Amino acid sequence: MTLTERLMSVVAFAMLVVFLGVLILYVPRVDLGVVLLVTILLCAYDLFWHKTPARD
């Protein structure tokens, strides 16, 4: 993964967290908070910990 790809991934992840954070601030429900937390954790796993297949 190149530096540009990594930087764009971090920016996209930050924008997702901010968007979902605004949602939870204005709709403070426990069940919604759990769903948003799971969404953020799945996205973080996919972006930062998941190994991509080797390119040929």
N, C-alpha and C positions, 0 to 999 in steps of 0.2 A: 504494500500500500504506500503510495507516494505521500509526500508531505501535504500537497494540496488536497488530496482525497481525505487525509486524516483531519485537516483543518476544517474542511467543509462538513465532515461528519460531526465534529465537535460543535460547530455553529448550528447545524440542524438539530442536534440533540438539545442544545441550550434553548433554542426557540421552542421545541416541543415541551420542555419542562416549564418554560415561562407561560406558554399557552395553557397548559394543564393546571398550572399553579393559579392562574387567574380564574379558571373554571372552579376550582375547589374553594377559592376565597369567596366567590359570590354564590356558590351553591354548597354550603357546608353540611354535607351528609356523609355519614360513616361509610355506607356502602359504595358511594361514588368515590370516596377517598381510597378505599381498598382497590377498586378497579383501576384508578389512575396510578396508584403505586405499583400495581402489577404491570401495567402498561409501560411505565418508566423503567422498571427493572428488566423487562423483556427487551426493550429497546437498547438499554445499556449493555446487556449481555450480547446482543447481536452486534453492536458496534465495537465494543471494546474487548470482549473476551472470546468470542466465537472465532475459531480458526477458519480462514477462507481456504478453499481448495487450491492446491498448487497449480499454477498456470504452466501450460506446455511451452 
